[in-house]
Amino acid sequence: MKARSPHIVDELKTLQSTLAEVPTAMPFEVPGGYFADFADTLRLRFLLEENVTLPDPLPAFGRLTTPFVVPEGYFARFPFLLAEALEVSILEAHLSRKNIFKAPQGYFENLPEQVMEALALSAALPEGGNKEMPFAVPEGYFPEFSGNLMARVAEEDRIKALALVAEKPKTIPLRPRISLPVQMMRWAAAAVLILGVTLGIQQAGTPQNTVATTRRALAAIPENTLQEYVHQHADDFDIDMIEARLPQSIFQAASPVQTLGTHEIQAFLSDEVLL
Amino acid sequence: MAAQPVYTDDRALLAAFREERTKEAAFNQLVKTYQERLYWHIRRMVLDHEDANDILQNVFIKVWRALADFREQSGLYTWLYRIATNETLTFIEQKKRRASVSLSDEETDLSNRLAAQPGFDDRQLEWKLQKAIQGLPEKQKLVFNLRYFDEMPYEKMSEVLGTSVGALKASYHHAVKKIEAYFKPED
């Protein structure tokens, strides 16, 4: 064992360590001859790393030369040796393509006769073969089928309806019922009332009420003022519109406009235009 | 078989490596000189021989590819340790990610792997020490191993791990105390 350096021992003593007394020998095992062969192992690794084609046979790198002996030409003969090891029947199947399946004895000799028999049998059958079903059906089954089916449907509907009546459907509320306190209900009612009043006031300003206000304003205008307005603006009125409003008898007698009196025009205006 | 040339120091070895004629022989000597030290440095961290072997091979393949460009700003010894440490930590990290284990599971896993080692006997002091070391955090474990087993000076360790000498001393001190606590019988 190599003697320890006094520096290391002194240092451990300074650290008040007992390790100074512990042996430094490695307890691990190393394969025999590892270090002796390492340089050769490394050289072989270099050859492999550098993609060097290894000479055949490999140079004798000390213990790297394999101690095992292979018979001469072993690798060349290996495929044949392998074939020998395999079962002969399978090998023959692969190599000579011989069929490994067997047919019943005399099958091929009797085959023409069997084919002829089959042909004769098929010729004896009626054209298209016999399509009649050998199974029996109760008499009148098909004619009555539809009626029976409808009767059964009606019966099932009746049973369902009875079941519905017997079993009263359960009403499932869409949302859970919330019971509000009385005070809260009062506040809600007050809010609805205020909303109603507000909407009522707003409704007072709608077009219908505007018409009533206009009517009252026009009533306050003196009649003379209205007559003057009609005289000044008579030409501006639409004659066709006035004619459409008059009875047909007036048109037959004379020109509607000519026959119209001031009173009638005023009445029209007061009924249709101004209102 | 001609005797292999023996390069007396790292400088001579590097010079030989840069010569095509002597390159392979120089590298061979380098491997033979450092393989065991690096192997144990790795093995103490990963525990399994197969893992250690894979990592060690990767380390030397990297060394082969990078040695010609090695600028000798640091010693060859610390440079090799740095590569080995990085490779080991990367391997451990990848293994953790693959297994996606938690910290407590990881410690259990290490204990199980240690217990699976041939000849494991936790009544023996050496195994007990290894078990205590497995309970240390990764970096502390590295510092303890490099100092306790490899007897690496703090200055060199600082080059290897890229940590200040003061921090390394503190780390080693903590590691020793934790291991001491592990050895002390429970009250």
Contacts between the chains, C-beta under 8 A, distances in Angstrom:
chain1	res1	chain2	res2	distance
A	4	B	151	7.5
A	5	B	151	4.6
A	7	B	151	7.4
A	8	B	147	7.0
A	8	B	148	6.9
A	8	B	151	5.2
A	11	B	147	8.0
A	12	B	176	6.8
A	15	B	173	6.1
A	15	B	176	5.1
A	15	B	177	7.4
A	17	B	176	4.9
A	17	B	177	7.9
A	17	B	179	7.9
A	17	B	180	5.5
A	18	B	180	6.8
A	18	B	183	6.8
A	19	B	129	7.7
A	19	B	148	7.1
A	19	B	176	6.2
A	19	B	179	6.4
A	19	B	180	7.1
A	22	B	125	5.5
A	22	B	126	7.6
A	22	B	129	5.5
A	23	B	125	6.6
A	23	B	126	6.0
A	24	B	148	7.0
A	24	B	149	5.7
A	25	B	126	6.0
A	26	B	40	6.2
A	26	B	43	7.7
A	26	B	44	7.7
A	26	B	126	7.5
A	26	B	149	7.9
A	27	B	117	7.6
A	27	B	119	6.6
A	27	B	120	7.7
A	27	B	124	6.8
A	27	B	126	4.1
A	27	B	127	5.2
A	27	B	130	6.5
A	28	B	43	6.1
A	28	B	47	7.6
A	28	B	49	7.4
A	28	B	117	6.1
A	29	B	49	7.5
A	29	B	117	7.2
A	29	B	118	4.8
A	29	B	119	6.1
A	30	B	39	7.7
A	30	B	49	6.3
A	31	B	49	6.7
A	34	B	49	7.9
A	34	B	53	7.6
A	35	B	35	6.0
A	35	B	36	5.7
A	35	B	39	7.4
A	38	B	31	6.8
A	38	B	35	5.2
A	38	B	39	8.0
A	38	B	56	7.5
A	39	B	28	5.6
A	39	B	31	4.9
A	39	B	32	6.1
A	39	B	35	7.5
A	41	B	57	7.2
A	42	B	31	6.2
A	42	B	57	6.0
A	42	B	60	5.4
A	42	B	61	7.7
A	45	B	57	5.5
A	45	B	61	6.8
A	46	B	61	7.0
A	46	B	64	6.9
A	49	B	61	6.3
